[in-house]
């Protein structure tokens, strides 16, 4: 999709050939993480010197604890109460990108 940022487009080859950088990512399994799973499976990150390992997680709170504690380098979290409370309490976490976003006019809705 033109104009849409993704991790694979942001990755440039490392400057030191032959060296790799380990990147541990904790993600809640859903369709939105395809933009990370596909290039990982296809070797695009490895070709850029990144050894990406993905660990499935089940909740945002544990993901943030794991990132803050050094078990993950990157974590996918939802912007709910747990995340907002962590930022409000001064957690040393940064938002670097949106993993799952819907373009205007393509929102998912549920009806009753």
HELIX and SHEET records of a PDB file:
HELIX    1   1 UNK A    7  UNK A   10  1                                   4    
HELIX    2   2 UNK A   31  UNK A   33  5                                   3    
HELIX    3   3 UNK A   34  UNK A   41  1                                   8    
HELIX    4   4 UNK A   44  UNK A   47  1                                   4    
HELIX    5   5 UNK A   60  UNK A   68  1                                   9    
HELIX    6   6 UNK A   81  UNK A   88  1                                   8    
SHEET    1   A 3 UNK A  50  UNK A  57  0                                        
SHEET    2   A 3 UNK A  21  UNK A  28  1                                        
SHEET    3   A 3 UNK A  74  UNK A  75  1                                        
END                                                                             
